[in-house]
Amino acid sequence: MKHLPLFLIAAILFCGNLVTRAQDNDSVTLYFSAEEMPDLIKCLPPPPDTLGTDFANDIMRYMWGKQQRNDAERAAFVFQDAVWNYDSLFAVFKVPFGLEITKEGTPEIYKFMINSLSTIDPTRVKPKAFYHRKRPFERFHEHMLTRYEEAELSGEGSYPSGHSQRGYATALLLSEINPDNADTIMARGYMYGESRVIAGAHWQSDVDASRLCAAIGVSRLHTSPTFLAHLEKARNEFQRLTGKLSPTDDFSQFVNIADVIPDAILEIRYYSTYNFVGTRVDGYLEPVALLTRQAADSLRAVSDDLKKQGYRLKIYDAYRPQCAVDHFMRWGADVNDTLMKPYFYPEVPRNKLFELKYINEKSGHTRGSTVDLTLFDMATEKEVDMGGTFDWFGRRSHPDFGGNPKTGKYKPNDQITAEQFHNRMILREAMMRHGFAPYAEEWWHFTLKNEPFPNTYFTFPVKQLSK
């Protein structure tokens, strides 16, 4: 087998990477660089020797492929599968996948597939150049079925097949998004490779090796946290568009508060054990805060406003999944659990929590545009004294306890000082200036007035969302 010089392999690999990165999309996120992907020369067996039985099988399959050209329907698929761009590739899988994949109609799936294939595609270049195997139509001095490809393919290595690798990788990836159709998706991916044998572009052993190349590439992608996050978004989008996803599981309109307000301080109480339940609450998988895009944008305006006054925001809770509310309901029903009573509800009888509406079946937090927060003083580097702790069950938590919130006038009493009442008003007025409505029983609780989902109670867990 004739091998190309190493400097020429390097040049071909560099050019191949440029073509792959530029093709079809001008904003590709590679999950790994070419150097970080597996070296297929080390992974693959060499192509069959021309004197062995494996090559005899290649010849037999080439003859089989020529016979398949007489089937007009199968030949049409060969022409369809020969087109070398991503949009045409995705169109091939429309029926088995069950959804048309386009940049506009399925942006998350489209981005995921472009990024994945752009990462995998370059891995074929190095073994192609290294083995520089002659293609079937060149060896037999015959025309391909797709004659227009001959000039471009002549002189280019045959092993492994780039089309087959791309087609099989596409099938593997789409099967992860829609596992219910994995059998038909994978069958189409297999057929995609056979089309290259029928065309006369590749030997059967080229195609077989390419399927292994695709599997190796996809396996490597699974070690990338960004890939896994994009895969989750793609699955979510597919389920939503095909009616398999309940609207309450759709987190596509939510963002991480930390991405919108990078200097916000997060103390997610329900992820910890320091809360009225005394344990981590169901649905809080990570100590992050999520809000709808609209609520987060308005909260950023609040943050910008308060920073001019010397304050940062400290977030206790934001979006709260329905399973967390259900957890509160179960806890509320267990009147014997009084572990955290001294810290959060010493003045409230344990058996009165439902009657007094401290525990309810539904929460505004679950609609995604409600936030619990306080102020952090940038000068003292301490939390501002509000005259009461977050989640305190009692009258002292009411905004009007100690004064009139509408006028901002303090009413002297022995529990809330004038300064503490004033601090509450600083937060309240800033929130109201930027579209949030206060809650009559909790000074820390605010809901966006024009919340985008006023009647939807979401169920997805609290965890980091990919950007």
C-alpha positions as CSV (number, residue, x, y, z in Angstrom):
1,M,0.0,0.0,0.0
2,K,1.5,3.4,-1.0
3,H,1.6,6.0,1.8
4,L,1.8,9.7,1.3
5,P,4.6,11.7,2.9
6,L,3.7,13.1,6.4
7,F,4.0,16.7,5.3
8,L,1.4,16.2,2.6
9,I,-0.9,14.4,5.0
10,A,-0.6,17.4,7.3
11,A,-1.4,19.8,4.5
12,I,-4.5,17.8,3.4
13,L,-5.7,17.6,7.0
14,F,-5.4,21.3,7.5
15,C,-7.3,22.1,4.3
16,G,-9.9,19.5,5.1
17,N,-10.5,21.1,8.5
18,L,-11.0,24.5,6.9
19,V,-13.5,23.2,4.4
20,T,-15.4,21.3,7.1
21,R,-15.6,24.3,9.4
22,A,-16.7,26.7,6.7
23,Q,-19.2,24.5,5.0
24,D,-22.9,25.1,5.5
25,N,-22.6,27.3,8.6
26,D,-20.5,30.3,9.7
27,S,-20.9,29.9,13.4
28,V,-19.9,26.3,14.4
29,T,-19.0,25.3,18.0
30,L,-16.5,22.4,17.8
31,Y,-16.8,20.1,20.8
32,F,-13.2,19.1,20.3
33,S,-10.3,20.2,18.1
34,A,-9.0,17.8,15.4
35,E,-6.1,17.0,17.7
36,E,-8.4,16.1,20.6
37,M,-10.4,13.6,18.5
38,P,-9.2,10.0,18.1
39,D,-6.5,9.3,15.5
40,L,-8.3,6.9,13.1
41,I,-5.0,5.6,11.7
42,K,-4.5,4.1,15.2
43,C,-8.1,2.9,15.4
44,L,-8.8,1.3,12.0
45,P,-7.4,-1.8,10.5
46,P,-5.6,-1.1,7.1
47,P,-7.7,-1.6,4.0
48,P,-7.7,-5.1,2.5
49,D,-4.7,-6.2,0.6
50,T,-5.5,-6.7,-3.1
51,L,-4.5,-10.4,-3.0
52,G,-6.7,-11.4,0.0
53,T,-10.2,-12.7,0.3
54,D,-11.4,-9.4,1.8
55,F,-10.6,-7.6,-1.4
56,A,-12.3,-10.3,-3.4
57,N,-15.4,-9.5,-1.4
58,D,-14.9,-5.8,-2.2
59,I,-14.9,-6.7,-5.9
60,M,-18.0,-8.8,-5.5
61,R,-19.8,-6.0,-3.8
62,Y,-18.7,-3.6,-6.5
63,M,-20.4,-5.9,-9.1
64,W,-23.5,-6.0,-6.9
65,G,-23.6,-2.3,-6.8
66,K,-23.5,-2.0,-10.6
67,Q,-26.5,-4.3,-10.7
68,Q,-28.4,-2.1,-8.2
69,R,-28.0,0.8,-10.6
70,N,-30.6,-0.8,-12.8
71,D,-33.2,-0.2,-10.1
72,A,-34.4,3.4,-10.9
73,E,-35.8,4.0,-7.4
74,R,-32.6,2.8,-5.7
75,A,-30.5,4.8,-8.1
76,A,-32.4,7.9,-7.2
77,F,-31.4,7.4,-3.6
78,V,-27.8,7.2,-4.7
79,F,-28.0,10.6,-6.3
80,Q,-29.7,12.0,-3.2
81,D,-27.1,10.6,-0.9
82,A,-24.2,11.9,-2.9
83,V,-24.9,15.6,-2.3
84,W,-22.2,16.8,0.1
85,N,-23.8,19.4,2.3
86,Y,-25.6,19.2,5.7
87,D,-29.0,20.5,4.6
88,S,-29.3,17.8,1.9
89,L,-28.1,15.2,4.5
90,F,-30.8,16.3,7.0
91,A,-33.4,16.1,4.2
92,V,-32.5,12.5,3.7
93,F,-33.4,11.6,7.3
94,K,-36.7,13.6,7.4
95,V,-39.0,10.6,7.1
96,P,-37.2,8.1,9.4
97,F,-36.5,10.8,12.0
98,G,-40.1,12.1,11.9
99,L,-39.3,15.8,11.6
100,E,-37.8,18.2,9.1
101,I,-34.5,19.6,10.3
102,T,-33.9,23.2,9.4
103,K,-32.0,26.1,10.8
104,E,-35.2,28.1,11.3
105,G,-37.7,25.4,12.2
106,T,-35.5,23.3,14.5
107,P,-32.7,25.6,15.7
108,E,-31.5,23.5,18.6
109,I,-31.5,20.2,16.6
110,Y,-29.8,21.9,13.7
111,K,-27.1,23.5,15.8
112,F,-26.5,20.2,17.7
113,M,-26.1,18.3,14.4
114,I,-23.9,20.9,12.7
115,N,-21.6,21.1,15.7
116,S,-21.4,17.4,16.1
117,L,-20.7,16.6,12.4
118,S,-18.3,19.4,12.1
119,T,-16.3,17.9,15.0
120,I,-16.4,14.4,13.6
121,D,-15.9,15.0,9.9
122,P,-12.2,16.0,9.9
123,T,-11.2,12.7,11.5
124,R,-11.5,11.0,8.1
125,V,-9.0,13.2,6.4
126,K,-5.8,11.7,8.0
127,P,-6.5,8.0,7.2
128,K,-7.6,8.9,3.7
129,A,-4.3,10.6,3.0
130,F,-2.3,8.0,4.8
131,Y,-3.6,5.0,2.9
132,H,-4.4,6.9,-0.3
133,R,-6.4,4.0,-1.6
134,K,-7.6,3.9,-5.2
135,R,-11.3,4.1,-5.7
136,P,-13.3,1.4,-7.5
137,F,-14.2,3.5,-10.6
138,E,-10.5,4.4,-10.9
139,R,-9.2,0.9,-10.6
140,F,-11.6,-0.5,-13.2
141,H,-11.5,2.6,-15.4
142,E,-15.3,2.8,-15.4
143,H,-17.7,5.6,-14.9
144,M,-19.5,6.1,-11.6
145,L,-23.3,6.3,-11.5
146,T,-22.8,9.8,-10.3
147,R,-20.5,10.9,-13.0
148,Y,-20.4,14.5,-11.9
149,E,-18.4,13.4,-8.8
150,E,-15.5,11.8,-10.8
151,A,-13.4,14.8,-11.3
152,E,-13.5,15.8,-7.7
153,L,-13.0,12.3,-6.3
154,S,-10.2,11.2,-8.7
155,G,-6.9,10.9,-6.9
156,E,-8.5,11.3,-3.4
157,G,-8.1,8.5,-1.0
158,S,-11.0,6.0,-0.8
159,Y,-10.5,4.7,2.8
160,P,-12.6,5.4,4.8
161,S,-15.7,6.9,3.1
162,G,-16.5,10.5,4.2
163,H,-20.1,10.2,3.0
164,S,-20.6,7.0,4.9
165,Q,-19.0,8.3,8.1
166,R,-21.2,11.4,8.0
167,G,-24.4,9.5,7.2
168,Y,-23.9,6.9,9.9
169,A,-22.9,9.5,12.5
170,T,-26.1,11.4,11.6
171,A,-28.1,8.2,12.2
172,L,-26.4,7.6,15.5
173,L,-27.0,11.2,16.7
174,L,-30.6,11.4,15.5
175,S,-31.4,8.1,17.2
176,E,-30.4,9.7,20.5
177,I,-32.8,12.5,19.9
178,N,-35.6,10.2,18.8
179,P,-34.9,6.7,20.2
180,D,-38.4,5.5,19.3
181,N,-37.4,5.6,15.6
182,A,-33.9,4.3,16.1
183,D,-34.5,1.2,13.9
184,T,-35.6,3.1,10.9
185,I,-33.1,5.9,11.4
186,M,-30.2,3.5,11.6
187,A,-31.5,1.5,8.6
188,R,-31.4,4.7,6.5
189,G,-27.9,5.4,7.8
190,Y,-26.8,2.0,6.7
191,M,-28.4,2.5,3.3
192,Y,-26.6,5.8,3.0
193,G,-23.3,4.0,3.1
194,E,-24.5,1.3,0.6
195,S,-25.2,4.2,-1.8
196,R,-21.5,4.9,-2.1
197,V,-20.8,1.3,-3.1
198,I,-23.6,1.5,-5.8
199,A,-22.2,4.8,-7.0
200,G,-18.8,3.2,-7.5
201,A,-17.2,5.8,-5.2
202,H,-16.1,3.3,-2.5
203,W,-15.3,-0.3,-1.8
204,Q,-17.5,-2.1,0.7
205,S,-14.6,-2.2,3.2
206,D,-14.3,1.6,3.0
207,V,-18.0,1.9,4.0
208,D,-17.6,-0.7,6.8
209,A,-14.7,1.1,8.3
210,S,-16.6,4.4,8.1
211,R,-19.3,3.1,10.3
212,L,-16.7,2.3,12.9
213,C,-15.3,5.8,12.4
214,A,-18.7,7.3,13.1
215,A,-19.2,5.3,16.2
216,I,-15.7,6.3,17.5
217,G,-16.5,9.9,16.8
218,V,-19.9,9.9,18.5
219,S,-18.4,8.1,21.5
220,R,-15.8,10.8,21.9
221,L,-18.4,13.6,21.8
222,H,-20.2,12.0,24.8
223,T,-17.3,13.1,27.0
224,S,-18.0,16.7,26.3
225,P,-20.4,18.4,28.8
226,T,-21.3,21.0,26.1
227,F,-22.3,18.2,23.7
228,L,-24.4,16.6,26.4
229,A,-26.1,19.9,27.2
230,H,-26.8,20.6,23.5
231,L,-28.2,17.0,23.1
232,E,-30.6,17.6,26.0
233,K,-31.8,20.8,24.3
234,A,-32.2,19.0,21.0
235,R,-34.3,16.2,22.6
236,N,-36.4,18.8,24.4
237,E,-37.1,20.6,21.1
238,F,-37.9,17.4,19.3
239,Q,-40.4,16.3,22.0
240,R,-42.0,19.8,22.1
241,L,-42.4,20.0,18.3
242,T,-43.8,16.5,18.0
243,G,-46.2,16.8,20.9
244,K,-44.3,14.3,23.0
245,L,-43.3,17.0,25.6
246,S,-45.7,18.5,28.0
247,P,-45.5,22.3,27.9
248,T,-44.7,22.1,31.6
249,D,-41.4,20.3,30.8
250,D,-40.3,22.9,28.3
251,F,-37.4,25.0,29.7
252,S,-36.5,26.6,26.4
253,Q,-37.7,30.0,27.5
254,F,-35.8,30.0,30.8
255,V,-32.3,31.3,31.5
256,N,-29.7,31.1,34.3
257,I,-29.9,34.2,36.4
258,A,-26.1,34.1,36.8
259,D,-25.7,34.4,33.0
260,V,-27.8,37.5,32.9
261,I,-26.6,39.0,36.2
262,P,-23.1,37.7,36.7
263,D,-22.5,39.5,40.0
264,A,-25.7,38.2,41.6
265,I,-25.1,36.3,44.8
266,L,-26.9,32.9,44.9
267,E,-27.9,31.3,48.2
268,I,-30.4,28.7,47.0
269,R,-31.9,27.7,50.3
270,Y,-34.0,24.8,48.9
271,Y,-30.8,23.1,47.6
272,S,-29.4,23.2,51.1
273,T,-30.8,21.9,54.4
274,Y,-31.2,25.4,55.9
275,N,-34.8,25.9,55.1
276,F,-38.1,25.3,56.8
277,V,-38.2,21.7,55.6
278,G,-34.8,20.9,57.0
279,T,-33.6,18.9,53.9
280,R,-32.8,19.5,50.3
281,V,-36.1,19.9,48.5
282,D,-37.2,17.7,45.6
283,G,-36.3,19.1,42.1
284,Y,-33.3,21.2,43.2
285,L,-30.5,19.3,41.5
286,E,-28.0,22.1,41.5
287,P,-27.6,25.4,43.4
288,V,-28.6,27.6,40.5
289,A,-31.4,30.1,40.0
290,L,-33.6,30.1,36.8
291,L,-36.1,32.6,35.5
292,T,-38.0,33.2,32.3
293,R,-36.1,35.4,29.9
294,Q,-38.5,38.3,30.4
295,A,-38.2,38.1,34.2
296,A,-34.4,37.8,34.1
297,D,-34.1,40.8,31.8
298,S,-36.2,42.9,34.1
299,L,-34.3,41.7,37.1
300,R,-31.1,42.8,35.4
301,A,-32.5,46.3,35.1
302,V,-33.2,46.1,38.9
303,S,-29.6,45.1,39.5
304,D,-28.3,47.9,37.4
305,D,-30.5,50.4,39.3
306,L,-29.4,49.1,42.7
307,K,-25.7,49.0,41.9
308,K,-25.8,52.8,41.5
309,Q,-27.0,52.9,45.1
310,G,-24.3,50.5,46.3
311,Y,-26.1,47.2,46.4
312,R,-26.0,43.8,44.7
313,L,-28.8,41.3,44.6
314,K,-28.8,38.1,46.7
315,I,-31.1,35.4,45.4
316,Y,-32.7,32.8,47.7
317,D,-35.1,31.2,45.2
318,A,-36.5,31.8,41.7
319,Y,-38.2,29.1,39.5
320,R,-39.5,26.3,41.7
321,P,-40.6,23.0,40.0
322,Q,-44.0,21.6,40.9
323,C,-42.3,18.6,42.5
324,A,-40.8,20.9,45.1
325,V,-44.2,22.3,45.9
326,D,-45.5,18.8,46.2
327,H,-42.6,18.1,48.7
328,F,-43.8,21.1,50.8
329,M,-47.3,19.6,50.8
330,R,-46.1,16.2,52.1
331,W,-43.9,17.9,54.7
332,G,-46.9,20.1,55.8
333,A,-49.0,17.0,56.3
334,D,-46.5,15.5,58.7
335,V,-47.3,17.5,61.9
336,N,-44.7,15.6,63.9
337,D,-41.8,17.0,61.8
338,T,-40.8,20.1,63.8
339,L,-37.1,20.1,63.2
340,M,-36.9,23.6,61.8
341,K,-39.7,25.2,63.8
342,P,-37.4,27.3,66.1
343,Y,-35.8,28.9,63.1
344,F,-38.7,29.6,60.7
345,Y,-42.1,29.3,62.4
346,P,-41.8,29.4,66.2
347,E,-45.0,31.4,66.5
348,V,-47.2,29.3,64.2
349,P,-48.8,26.0,65.3
350,R,-47.5,23.2,63.2
351,N,-51.1,22.0,62.4
352,K,-52.1,25.5,61.1
353,L,-49.7,25.8,58.2
354,F,-52.3,24.9,55.6
355,E,-55.1,26.9,57.2
356,L,-53.0,30.0,57.4
357,K,-51.9,29.5,53.7
358,Y,-48.2,29.1,54.4
359,I,-48.3,25.9,52.4
360,N,-50.3,25.7,49.2
361,E,-50.8,23.3,46.3
362,K,-49.6,25.9,43.8
363,S,-46.9,28.5,43.8
364,G,-46.2,31.5,41.6
365,H,-42.6,30.5,41.6
366,T,-43.5,27.4,39.5
367,R,-44.6,29.7,36.6
368,G,-41.0,30.9,36.3
369,S,-41.3,34.7,36.8
370,T,-41.2,35.0,40.6
371,V,-38.0,35.6,42.6
372,D,-37.1,35.7,46.4
373,L,-34.2,38.0,47.1
374,T,-32.6,40.6,49.3
375,L,-29.9,43.2,49.1
376,F,-26.1,42.9,49.7
377,D,-24.2,46.1,50.7
378,M,-21.1,46.5,48.5
379,A,-19.5,48.8,51.0
380,T,-19.8,46.7,54.1
381,E,-19.7,43.4,52.1
382,K,-22.6,42.2,54.2
383,E,-26.2,41.2,53.6
384,V,-28.5,44.2,54.3
385,D,-30.5,44.0,57.6
386,M,-34.2,43.6,56.6
387,G,-35.4,43.0,60.1
388,G,-36.3,39.4,59.5
389,T,-35.0,36.2,57.8
390,F,-36.1,34.8,54.5
391,D,-39.0,32.3,54.8
392,W,-40.0,33.4,58.3
393,F,-43.6,32.4,58.8
394,G,-45.3,35.3,60.6
395,R,-46.6,38.9,60.5
396,R,-43.1,40.3,60.8
397,S,-42.4,39.2,57.2
398,H,-45.2,41.3,55.8
399,P,-44.0,44.4,53.9
400,D,-46.5,46.6,55.8
401,F,-45.2,45.4,59.2
402,G,-43.6,48.5,60.7
403,G,-44.9,51.0,58.2
404,N,-46.9,51.9,55.1
405,P,-45.2,50.6,51.9
406,K,-47.3,52.9,49.8
407,T,-46.0,56.0,51.5
408,G,-42.8,54.6,52.7
409,K,-43.6,56.0,56.2
410,Y,-42.2,54.0,59.2
411,K,-44.5,53.2,62.1
412,P,-42.5,52.9,65.3
413,N,-42.6,49.4,67.0
414,D,-40.4,47.1,69.1
415,Q,-39.6,44.6,66.3
416,I,-38.7,46.5,63.1
417,T,-36.4,49.5,63.2
418,A,-36.8,52.5,60.9
419,E,-33.6,51.5,59.1
420,Q,-34.8,47.9,58.6
421,F,-38.1,49.1,57.2
422,H,-36.3,51.6,55.0
423,N,-34.1,48.8,53.6
424,R,-37.1,46.8,52.7
425,M,-38.5,49.8,50.8
426,I,-35.3,50.2,48.8
427,L,-35.7,46.7,47.5
428,R,-39.4,47.0,47.0
429,E,-39.3,50.3,45.1
430,A,-36.5,49.2,42.8
431,M,-38.4,46.0,42.0
432,M,-41.6,47.9,41.3
433,R,-39.8,50.4,39.1
434,H,-38.9,47.6,36.8
435,G,-42.1,45.8,36.4
436,F,-42.3,43.5,39.5
437,A,-45.3,43.2,41.8
438,P,-44.7,42.7,45.5
439,Y,-46.4,40.1,47.6
440,A,-48.5,41.2,50.6
441,E,-47.1,38.6,53.0
442,E,-43.4,38.4,52.2
443,W,-41.0,41.4,51.8
444,W,-38.6,39.2,49.7
445,H,-41.1,37.9,47.2
446,F,-41.8,39.6,43.8
447,T,-43.5,38.5,40.6
448,L,-43.1,40.0,37.1
449,K,-46.4,41.8,36.4
450,N,-46.4,40.8,32.7
451,E,-45.3,37.2,33.3
452,P,-45.2,35.2,30.1
453,F,-46.7,32.0,31.5
454,P,-49.4,33.1,33.9
455,N,-51.3,29.8,33.7
456,T,-48.4,27.3,33.3
457,Y,-46.9,25.5,36.3
458,F,-43.6,24.0,35.1
459,T,-42.2,20.6,36.2
460,F,-38.5,20.5,34.9
461,P,-35.9,20.4,37.7
462,V,-33.6,23.2,38.8
463,K,-30.2,22.7,37.3
464,Q,-27.7,24.5,35.1
465,L,-29.0,25.3,31.6
466,S,-26.5,25.4,28.7
467,K,-26.1,28.8,27.0
